[in-house]
Each structure stands twice: as structure tokens, then as C-alpha cells.
Amino acid sequence: MGSKSDDLKGRAKEAVGDLTDNEDLKREGQADRAGGKVKEVIEDVGEKAERLVDDIKDKVQGSDKD
């Protein structure tokens, strides 16, 4: 499940938990949202790492042509 869907699922659980006074469901929703944020950060770091590797490859390949 993606980070955005974890956030939406968490928000829904929190809302239902709030409406029904179900503290466990509210906490579960908060945990889902937190997990979504962690996934989002990990995805962002991974994308930045891929760009860095591509930049380094381009520079190495460019210096081989000289």
C-alpha cells in the first residue's frame, strides 16, 4: 500500500474512532498515518539516491569520452 493510501486509511480510522469513542481505532489510524509518512520519506530518499547515481554515471561516462 502506498504512502498516500496509508494516510487516507489512517484518517478514516481516526475519524471513525473519534465518532465511536474507540481509542484503539483512533490509535490504529494514527499509526497508519505515521507509517505513510515514513514510506513517503523512504521513497523520496530512494529517488534522490537514484538521481545521484545517474549523475555520477553521466560524469564518469563523460570523462571516458575525453
C-alpha positions as CSV (number, residue, x, y, z in Angstrom):
1,M,0.0,0.0,0.0
2,G,1.3,3.5,-0.9
3,S,2.0,6.3,1.5
4,K,-1.0,8.3,0.3
5,S,-3.4,5.4,0.8
6,D,-1.9,4.7,4.2
7,D,-2.6,8.4,5.1
8,L,-6.2,8.2,3.8
9,K,-6.9,4.9,5.6
10,G,-5.4,6.3,8.8
11,R,-7.6,9.4,8.6
12,A,-10.7,7.3,8.0
13,K,-9.9,5.1,11.0
14,E,-9.2,8.1,13.2
15,A,-12.5,9.7,12.2
16,V,-14.5,6.5,12.8
17,G,-12.7,6.0,16.1
18,D,-13.4,9.6,17.1
19,L,-17.1,9.3,16.2
20,T,-17.5,6.0,18.1
21,D,-15.2,6.9,21.0
22,N,-13.0,3.9,20.0
23,E,-9.5,4.9,21.2
24,D,-7.9,1.7,19.8
25,L,-9.2,2.6,16.3
26,K,-8.0,6.2,16.7
27,R,-4.5,5.0,17.6
28,E,-4.5,2.5,14.8
29,G,-5.4,5.3,12.4
30,Q,-2.6,7.5,13.8
31,A,-0.1,4.6,13.3
32,D,-1.3,4.1,9.7
33,R,-0.7,7.8,9.0
34,A,2.7,7.7,10.7
35,G,3.6,4.7,8.6
36,G,2.6,6.5,5.5
37,K,4.8,9.4,6.3
38,V,7.8,7.1,6.9
39,K,7.1,5.4,3.5
40,E,7.0,8.8,1.8
41,V,10.4,9.8,3.3
42,I,11.9,6.5,2.2
43,E,10.5,6.9,-1.3
44,D,11.9,10.4,-1.5
45,V,15.4,9.3,-0.3
46,G,15.4,6.5,-2.8
47,E,14.5,8.8,-5.7
48,K,17.3,11.2,-4.7
49,A,19.8,8.4,-4.5
50,E,18.8,7.2,-8.0
51,R,19.3,10.7,-9.4
52,L,22.7,10.9,-7.7
53,V,23.8,7.6,-9.1
54,D,22.6,8.7,-12.6
55,D,24.5,12.0,-12.3
56,I,27.7,10.1,-11.2
57,K,27.3,7.7,-14.1
58,D,26.9,10.5,-16.6
59,K,30.0,12.3,-15.2
60,V,32.1,9.1,-15.4
61,Q,30.9,8.2,-18.9
62,G,31.5,11.8,-20.0
63,S,35.1,11.7,-18.7
64,D,35.7,8.5,-20.6
65,K,35.0,10.3,-23.8
66,D,37.7,12.9,-23.3
